[in-house]
Amino acid sequence: MTEKELLRMQIRSYEFYADLIERASRGTGDELPRWNTEKAAQYRRLAEEYRRRLAEIEAAEKQVATS
């Protein structure tokens, strides 16, 4: 598995769990002790970091291809 494939898989996973947590915490009024909106936000930040890394890799690949 390449780093790009791994990053894409991690992005999908973190986005999925962030969505799941956000849906679970809506409407109940009860904060789940380990799975709250802070955890969802943390997962979204991690997914964004992985997106930036993926963009860096793709930009480097394009630069090599055009050289």
C-alpha positions in Angstrom: 0.0 0.0 0.0 1.4 3.4 -0.9 1.4 6.4 1.4 -1.2 8.0 -0.8 -3.5 5.1 -0.5 -3.0 4.9 3.3 -3.7 8.6 3.6 -6.9 8.3 1.6 -8.1 5.4 3.7 -7.3 7.3 7.0 -9.1 10.4 5.7 -12.2 8.3 4.9 -12.1 6.6 8.3 -11.7 9.7 10.4 -14.5 11.5 8.4 -16.8 8.5 8.9 -16.2 8.4 12.6 -16.5 12.1 13.0 -19.9 12.0 11.2 -21.0 9.0 13.3 -20.1 10.7 16.6 -21.8 14.0 15.6 -25.0 12.1 14.6 -24.9 10.2 17.9 -24.5 13.3 20.0 -27.3 15.3 18.3 -30.6 15.5 19.9 -29.8 13.5 23.1 -28.5 16.3 25.2 -26.3 13.8 26.9 -22.6 13.9 26.3 -21.1 10.5 25.7 -18.0 10.3 28.0 -15.5 9.2 25.3 -17.3 10.1 22.2 -18.4 13.8 22.2 -18.2 16.6 19.8 -14.6 17.4 20.8 -13.6 13.9 19.7 -15.4 14.5 16.4 -13.6 17.8 15.9 -10.3 16.1 16.7 -11.0 13.5 14.0 -11.9 16.2 11.5 -8.5 18.0 12.3 -6.7 14.7 11.8 -8.4 14.2 8.5 -7.5 17.7 7.4 -3.8 17.1 8.3 -3.9 13.9 6.2 -5.5 15.9 3.3 -2.7 18.4 3.5 -0.1 15.7 3.4 -1.8 14.0 0.5 -1.8 17.3 -1.4 1.9 17.7 -0.7 2.6 14.3 -2.1 0.5 14.9 -5.2 2.1 18.3 -5.8 5.6 16.7 -5.5 4.6 14.0 -8.0 3.3 16.6 -10.5 6.5 18.6 -10.2 8.5 15.5 -10.9 6.3 14.6 -13.8 6.7 18.0 -15.4 10.5 18.2 -14.9 
